[in-house]
Amino acid sequence: MTSTATSSSHKPISGVKKLVQRTKKMRFPRRANQFLQMQDDNGYSADQFMAPNPQIPWKSIVLAVVLFVIGAVGLTIGALLKVGIIVSPDWLDKGTPLLVLGALCFIPGAYHVGLAYYAYQEYEGYSFSHIPDMDD
């Protein structure tokens, strides 16, 4: 009976038990601990990943306001001509072109004035960097 007990104790361990025993025995030597402590400073700072505050593109905002005003005036006069409130013989054939040109000026002007307003009010997701700069 003693021969069977010794033979079973000398069996090689395989599979998961071998892996578990090996990981239990593993310990980091002193050098490895020093290396891991050095890895805490990876050379990056939090400021490196922060976007700088964009400059306010004043020329683009002024252009957007001018387009907005010209478009609003063109749409208003064109609509008044088409409805018949303005009945001057010199202006009767200018209603449709004023509507089209007013819309072409009003749409981008209103869009960029809205972007500038929301960026100024600091709404989430809006920034002055979304407005193209005329200086580029």
C-alpha positions as CSV (number, residue, x, y, z in Angstrom):
1,M,0.0,0.0,0.0
2,T,2.8,2.3,0.6
3,S,3.9,1.9,-3.0
4,T,0.6,3.2,-4.3
5,A,0.7,6.2,-2.1
6,T,4.2,7.2,-3.2
7,S,3.3,6.6,-6.8
8,S,0.3,8.8,-6.7
9,S,2.1,11.6,-5.0
10,H,4.8,11.7,-7.8
11,K,2.2,12.1,-10.5
12,P,2.9,15.1,-12.7
13,I,0.3,17.8,-12.4
14,S,-1.2,18.9,-15.7
15,G,-3.8,21.3,-17.0
16,V,-5.5,23.9,-14.9
17,K,-4.0,22.8,-11.6
18,K,-0.5,23.3,-12.9
19,L,-1.4,26.8,-14.1
20,V,-3.0,27.7,-10.7
21,Q,0.0,26.5,-8.8
22,R,2.4,28.4,-11.0
23,T,0.5,31.7,-10.7
24,K,0.3,31.2,-6.9
25,K,4.1,30.8,-6.7
26,M,4.9,33.9,-8.9
27,R,6.0,37.0,-7.1
28,F,7.5,40.1,-8.6
29,P,11.1,40.6,-7.7
30,R,12.2,44.0,-6.4
31,R,13.4,45.2,-9.8
32,A,10.0,44.4,-11.3
33,N,8.3,46.4,-8.6
34,Q,10.6,49.4,-9.2
35,F,9.9,49.2,-12.9
36,L,6.2,49.2,-12.3
37,Q,6.5,52.2,-10.0
38,M,8.4,54.0,-12.7
39,Q,5.6,53.3,-15.2
40,D,3.2,55.5,-13.2
41,D,4.9,58.6,-14.8
42,N,4.3,58.0,-18.5
43,G,5.4,61.4,-19.6
44,Y,2.0,62.8,-20.5
45,S,0.1,65.6,-18.8
46,A,-3.6,66.3,-18.7
47,D,-3.1,69.7,-20.3
48,Q,-1.7,68.0,-23.4
49,F,-5.1,66.6,-24.4
50,M,-7.1,69.7,-23.6
51,A,-8.2,71.8,-26.7
52,P,-7.2,75.4,-26.5
53,N,-10.0,78.0,-26.4
54,P,-10.7,79.0,-30.0
55,Q,-10.4,82.7,-31.0
56,I,-13.7,84.4,-31.9
57,P,-13.8,84.8,-35.7
58,W,-15.1,88.4,-35.8
59,K,-14.9,88.9,-39.6
60,S,-17.0,85.7,-40.2
61,I,-19.6,86.7,-37.7
62,V,-19.9,90.2,-39.2
63,L,-20.3,88.6,-42.7
64,A,-22.9,86.3,-41.3
65,V,-24.9,89.2,-39.8
66,V,-24.6,91.1,-43.1
67,L,-25.9,88.1,-45.1
68,F,-28.7,87.6,-42.5
69,V,-29.9,91.3,-42.8
70,I,-29.6,91.4,-46.6
71,G,-31.5,88.1,-46.9
72,A,-34.2,89.2,-44.5
73,V,-34.7,92.5,-46.4
74,G,-34.7,90.7,-49.8
75,L,-37.2,88.1,-48.6
76,T,-39.5,90.8,-47.1
77,I,-39.4,93.0,-50.2
78,G,-39.8,90.1,-52.6
79,A,-42.8,88.7,-50.6
80,L,-44.4,92.2,-50.5
81,L,-44.0,92.4,-54.3
82,K,-45.4,89.0,-54.9
83,V,-48.4,89.5,-52.6
84,G,-49.2,92.8,-54.3
85,I,-48.7,95.2,-51.4
86,I,-46.0,97.1,-53.3
87,V,-47.5,97.9,-56.7
88,S,-45.0,100.1,-58.3
89,P,-44.6,99.5,-62.1
90,D,-40.8,99.6,-61.8
91,W,-40.7,96.8,-59.2
92,L,-43.4,94.4,-60.4
93,D,-41.0,92.0,-62.3
94,K,-38.4,92.0,-59.5
95,G,-40.4,89.9,-56.9
96,T,-39.1,86.4,-57.8
97,P,-35.4,87.4,-58.1
98,L,-35.5,89.2,-54.8
99,L,-37.1,86.1,-53.1
100,V,-34.4,83.8,-54.6
101,L,-31.5,86.0,-53.8
102,G,-32.9,86.8,-50.3
103,A,-33.2,83.1,-49.6
104,L,-29.7,82.5,-50.8
105,C,-28.4,85.2,-48.4
106,F,-30.7,84.5,-45.5
107,I,-30.1,80.7,-45.1
108,P,-26.3,80.7,-44.5
109,G,-26.5,84.0,-42.6
110,A,-29.1,82.7,-40.2
111,Y,-27.2,79.4,-39.8
112,H,-23.9,81.1,-38.9
113,V,-25.5,83.7,-36.7
114,G,-27.2,80.9,-34.8
115,L,-23.9,79.1,-34.4
116,A,-22.3,82.2,-33.1
117,Y,-25.1,82.9,-30.6
118,Y,-25.0,79.3,-29.2
119,A,-21.2,79.4,-29.0
120,Y,-21.4,82.8,-27.2
121,Q,-24.0,81.4,-24.8
122,E,-21.7,78.3,-24.3
123,Y,-24.3,75.7,-25.1
124,E,-23.0,72.2,-25.0
125,G,-21.7,71.0,-28.4
126,Y,-21.3,74.5,-29.8
127,S,-18.0,76.3,-30.2
128,F,-16.5,79.2,-32.2
129,S,-14.3,76.6,-33.9
130,H,-17.4,75.5,-35.9
131,I,-17.5,78.8,-37.7
132,P,-15.0,79.1,-40.6
133,D,-12.5,81.8,-40.1
134,M,-12.0,84.4,-42.9
135,D,-8.3,84.8,-42.0
136,D,-7.4,81.2,-42.9
